[in-house]
Amino acid sequence: MGTEREKKLGRRIKRLRKQAKLTQEEMAEKLRLSSKYIQFIEAGTRMPSLKTIYKVARALGVKVQKLFPF
């Protein structure tokens, strides 16, 4: 179980990933992470490192701030 912030971040990443028309597998490939880890992030059960957050933003074509509107 994750905190409310982790869940919000996960939901935001999932929504942006879908807007970018990427599957979890495609996103994982771009980030060189496992698709299972992407699942955990989106479910809000894992908090990605700052380095991973920057990679996610780059892969989605957004600024890091867009991931944290809360």
C-alpha positions in Angstrom: 0.0 0.0 0.0 1.2 3.4 -0.9 0.6 6.8 0.6 -1.9 9.2 -1.0 0.9 11.1 -2.7 2.3 8.0 -4.3 -1.2 7.1 -5.5 -1.7 10.5 -7.0 1.6 10.4 -8.7 0.9 7.0 -10.1 -2.5 8.0 -11.4 -0.9 11.1 -13.1 1.8 9.0 -14.7 -0.7 6.5 -15.9 -3.0 9.2 -17.4 0.0 10.9 -19.2 1.3 7.5 -20.4 -2.1 6.7 -22.0 -2.3 10.2 -23.5 1.1 9.5 -25.1 -0.4 6.2 -26.4 2.2 4.1 -24.7 1.7 0.7 -23.1 3.3 -0.1 -19.8 5.7 -2.4 -21.7 6.7 0.3 -24.2 7.2 2.8 -21.3 9.3 0.2 -19.5 11.5 -0.3 -22.6 12.0 3.5 -22.9 13.0 3.8 -19.3 15.0 0.5 -19.2 12.9 -0.7 -16.3 10.7 -3.7 -15.9 7.0 -3.4 -16.8 6.2 -4.8 -13.3 7.9 -1.7 -11.8 5.9 0.6 -14.0 2.8 -1.2 -12.7 3.9 -0.7 -9.1 4.5 3.0 -9.8 1.1 3.5 -11.4 -0.6 1.6 -8.6 1.0 3.9 -6.1 2.8 1.1 -4.3 6.3 2.2 -5.2 7.7 5.7 -5.2 10.2 6.2 -8.0 13.6 7.8 -7.4 14.2 11.3 -8.5 16.3 10.0 -11.4 13.4 7.7 -12.5 11.0 10.6 -12.2 13.1 12.7 -14.6 13.3 9.7 -17.0 9.5 9.3 -16.9 9.0 13.0 -17.6 11.4 12.8 -20.6 9.7 9.7 -21.9 6.3 11.3 -21.7 7.5 14.6 -23.2 6.5 16.7 -20.2 8.3 18.8 -17.6 8.8 17.2 -14.2 6.4 19.7 -12.6 3.6 18.3 -14.7 3.9 15.1 -12.7 3.3 16.9 -9.4 0.3 19.1 -9.6 -0.7 18.2 -6.0 
